[in-house]
Amino acid sequence: MEILHIEARKKFGKINWKALDELNLEQVSLAASIQYLDLLDEVKNYLEGKGVNVIIKKGAFHDGQVLGCNANAFDSDAKSLLLLCDGKFHATNNAIRLNREILIFNGEEVTKFDEKEMEKIKSKIKGKQMKFLSSKTIGLLVSTKIGQESKAYLKIAEKIEKINKNVYIFLTDNIDVREFDNFNYIDFWVNTACFGLGLDSLGVINLQDILEFI
């Protein structure tokens, strides 16, 4: 079966530039989710017109493009990080990976994912790490979706087994946490797909958060 991926771009009306003016930016690394890429150059030109040094790096595919699991578009050394997107999904995952506060602009208002929110997430991750270490039987979640698949899952399973754990590999196109109860022999789950799954579920930890142990 052939799969066609079509990028969806948001259409913008009037932009609230005043919200950006209030940030008093000097230097900013600017990035966007795929839906907001058409706003990237417009924001860049506006900020540069105000004397702001704007950095746009090569992203996941397009210049400036972030994914929940790919923060390459950000320059972590910049004074400020500004993400064009809706909600906090992309900002949360990128902030945790970069250990930096991220400003979020949706064309209307500016919000942020700050250190206080970051510490809450890190505290949950530490609790999950302890649960992983104390668990005997691990379910390794592997997505078959393009862009989310982990080609090294067999090596990952071997590494986990070397710290005296049993590993069962679950390959699927759609990971549904509601189905986990059907596998009650699994003590804890390790996710190799979208980071959001590990952040949203108490019974799942992302692979990146256990690498120090394997």
Buried (B, 14 or more C-beta within 10 A) or exposed (E): EEEEEEEEEBEEEEBEBEBBEEBEBEBBBBBBBBBBBBBBBBBBEBBEEEEBEBBBBEBBEBBBBBBBBBBBBBBEEBEBBBBBBEEBBBBBBBBBBBEBBBBBBBBEEBBBBEEEBBEEBBEBBEEBBEBBEEBEEBBBBBBEEEEBBBEEBEEBBEBBEEEEBBBEBBEEEEBEBEEBEEEEEBBBBBBBBBBBBBBEBEBBBBBBBBEEEB
